[in-house]
Amino acid sequence: MVKSAKQLGLRIKTLREERGWTQQECATYLDFHYSTIGHLESGNRNVTLATLEKIAEGFDITLEDLFKGV
């Protein structure tokens, strides 16, 4: 489980960097506190389905695309 959280965090970081967003900008687009992005990217925060949906929506991708490579 921990490995999956870390892989998801790396996926979120990759998506953010592909868009050229800082963690602060990403937090603004996803409507999260900026520190939440750091926790998500490091795999140190458990996420709910609602949070995953919000992340996918903020990146304008599907949940399936969010989990590609995870």
C-alpha positions in Angstrom: 0.0 0.0 0.0 2.8 2.4 0.9 4.4 1.8 -2.5 1.2 2.7 -4.3 0.8 5.9 -2.3 4.4 6.9 -3.3 3.7 5.9 -6.9 0.5 8.0 -7.0 2.5 10.9 -5.5 5.1 10.7 -8.2 2.3 10.6 -10.8 0.8 13.8 -9.4 4.2 15.4 -9.3 4.8 14.4 -13.0 1.4 15.8 -14.0 2.1 19.0 -12.2 5.6 19.4 -13.7 4.3 18.6 -17.2 2.0 21.7 -16.8 4.9 23.8 -15.5 3.1 24.5 -12.3 4.7 25.1 -8.9 3.2 23.4 -5.9 1.5 26.7 -5.1 0.0 27.0 -8.5 -1.1 23.4 -8.5 -2.7 23.9 -5.1 -4.6 26.9 -6.5 -5.9 24.9 -9.5 -6.9 21.9 -7.4 -8.3 24.1 -4.6 -6.0 22.6 -1.9 -3.6 24.2 0.6 -0.1 24.3 -0.9 1.3 22.0 1.8 -1.3 19.3 0.8 0.4 19.1 -2.6 3.7 18.3 -1.0 2.1 15.6 1.2 0.4 14.1 -1.8 3.5 14.1 -3.9 5.6 12.4 -1.2 2.9 9.8 -0.6 2.5 10.8 3.0 -1.2 11.5 2.8 -4.0 9.1 2.4 -6.6 10.3 -0.1 -10.3 9.7 -0.4 -12.1 9.0 -3.7 -13.5 12.5 -3.5 -10.0 13.9 -3.4 -8.8 11.7 -6.2 -11.8 13.0 -8.3 -10.9 16.6 -7.5 -7.3 15.9 -8.5 -8.3 14.4 -11.8 -10.7 17.2 -12.5 -8.1 19.8 -11.7 -5.7 18.2 -14.2 -8.5 17.8 -16.7 -8.0 14.0 -16.9 -10.0 10.9 -16.0 -9.4 8.9 -12.9 -8.1 6.1 -15.2 -5.5 8.5 -16.6 -4.6 9.6 -13.1 -3.7 6.0 -12.2 -1.7 5.2 -15.4 1.7 3.8 -14.4 0.8 3.6 -10.7 
